[in-house]
Amino acid sequence: MAEDTQDEPVLDQNTASEQERLDGLVAQMHTDVKGEDAATVEQALRHRLTDIGMTLDESEIARLVAELSA
């Protein structure tokens, strides 16, 4: 039997910093929520943050919502 096996998910092999994860999330959301109103953007952002297990303070969420809904 081969000793070279993949024993963990591929994504778990390379860990990204919190800032890199946030940057990636925001980049993806720019495409996903383009043209949506602020309430829709906020709901989507909060959902995605929960999905990836990331917590931001309310001022950072408000800043990102403004950026994404501009």
Secondary structure, 3 states (H helix, E strand, C coil): CCCCCCCCCHHHHCCCCHHHHHHHHHHHHHHHCCCCCHHHHHHHHHHHHHHHCCCCCHHHHHHHHHHHCC
